[in-house]
Amino acid sequence: MALLDRLRTREATVGIIGLGYVGLPLAVAAAKAGYSVIGFDVDASKVERLYARESYIEAVSPDDLAQTDHLCAWTVDFEQIATCDVVVICVPTPLNQHREPDLSFVEDTARQIAAHVTPETLVVLESTTWPGTTEEVLKPILAQSGHALGRDIFVGFSPEREDPGNATYRTQTIPKIIAGDGEAAQALMEAFYGAVVETVVTVPTPTVAEAVKITENIFRSVNIALVNELKLIYDEMGIDVWEVIDGAATKPFGYMPFYPGPGLGGHCIPIDPFYLTWRARKFDVPTRFIELAGEINTNMPAHIVHRTREVLDRAQGRGLNGAKLLLVGVAYKKNVSDMRESPAMRLMQLFEEAGAEVSFIDPHVPQIPQMREYGIFEGRAALDPGRISDAGFDAVVIATDHDAVDYAALLELGCPIIDTRNAMAKRGLPMDLVTKA
């Protein structure tokens, strides 16, 4: 097959659709492997920044862009799909307002591909979705191209496994699950991804690969919900859940530590489990365990607000109405700027609905960007950390434990600190003003 030969000799052109946290690192990795790359996005500002060698994602540095710019082109012109030998879909798969899967981005992208794709092209879906999407959604749309699937157009699924802020595992070093729709597609998947990443793990079908990704994130969601519930139980017993976890983590087998927090963030864990619960309804299969985990994790911001109200009442004899709060960290996890599904935004919303005045500091987020939700906060700027001593805060709430925060300076404010991440204790700081929540 000519396409297989072009993949093996790195003569193929690779199109990456969606230049976000998944697509941009993959585009750079493919270019580093020697492929010519065309990156597609509907956001023209991203294209402009990439041509200026300006990265908007921590996983891709300006040096990465400089090293690969001779192999990369960035565009909003989807007609250029016709020049690609491989097309990889890396677009969002959010939930709608009813917490049901929204595949509109995948479907719209697939229609663009169908309109422009040429014979001997491999089309790969990387967006996380419910098991069966490749077979039931992607393939029927691609069939509208008029090209025969499995002969002219080859289809596969390979779930993204990006972990923003993880310096140990990058796109090239994370084992890559792949599955082609048929033997020919599988061979093409192996040739392409085998050139881009260090380790390829083949599973039998795209549906299995889709289920692998969902399973990974449900595993995390359920275990985080478990420790969040344990935190509530142990708090009532006067037991520090962080000390319990540290003790349990010394067992070299049969235990894996997970840690509580103010809720779930990122694109994967808060969203992906609901893709399976939605899909399971088609088969009349209950998903009580998964739904309970989602309920516990979704309710954590409300618990933090309740604890903050209790702390203020105990320390100052007041509630949240009119209180001045400092929220420390608004990114969804430490040491990144990623705001997707950040529980800090829900905290800010709940605090302000209760009448509090909320300011925030975050060394990675100078101002709140445009988000699918929480539009009322867009553009709100972070407070200069050097000015927090003059603001007269009634309480501090640590939502994200960035390393670059001066935690000792928080103590100098002299007000109660509600710590959802165990940040103060981990740094050996005095705990007189600190409440773990």
Disulfide bonds with the S-S distance in Angstrom:
none
